[in-house]
Amino acid sequence: MSGWSCQHEVNGICLKVDGALCRPGMKGCTLQGKVTFHDGETPSPEWPAGHPRHNPFTARKPKRP
């Protein structure tokens, strides 16, 4: 089993991408362009509720089964 940790992540928040929720490989992330994910998409940053950049209209919706 393997894992990784990021020096910019604190309690699920990315300090490198202006306090966005940590999503490995997102735009602005240290891993961007260095890794490939199964869907081929580069995740966009999302901010927690209450953050000035939070946009409830672009927040991820739960996937339907």
N, C-alpha and C positions, 0 to 999 in steps of 0.2 A: 504494500500500500504506500502511496506517496501523497504528498500535499505540498502546499506552498503558502508563504505568507508575504505580504507586501508591506514595505516600510511606510507607505502612504495611507494604509487602511487602519482606522481606529474605530472599533465597535460598529463595523459595517458601513462607515462613512469614509469616503475618499478625500483626503486632504489635498491631493494634487489637482483634483477636478472640482474645486470650489465647493466642497461639502456634499457632493452628489453621493447617492447610494453606490456602494462598491459593486461594480459589474465588470469583472475581468475582461479586458480587451476593448472596453468602451472608448469612444473618441476622447483623446486626452490622456488615456491610461498608459502606463509604462509598457504594458504588453501589446498595445495597439500596433498591428502590422507584424508582430513577431510570432503570433500564434494564429491558428485557423480553427474555427469552431465548426461543428457538424453541419450547421445550416448555412455557413458561408457568410453570415451577416455580421457586421460590426455593430455591437449594441450602442445605442445612444445614451447619454447620461440622463439620469432621473434624479430629482431632488426630493427629499422627504417633505411631508406636509409641514407647513409652517416656515419653510425656507423661502426667502424672497424669489428664488427662481423656480419654485414648484408650480407646475401647471397641471391641474386636475384633468384637463382634457387630453393630455398626452401621456398620462400615467398608464403603466401597463395594466391591462385587464387580465383577470384570471383566464387561463385557457379552458375551453370546454372539452370534456372527455370525448 
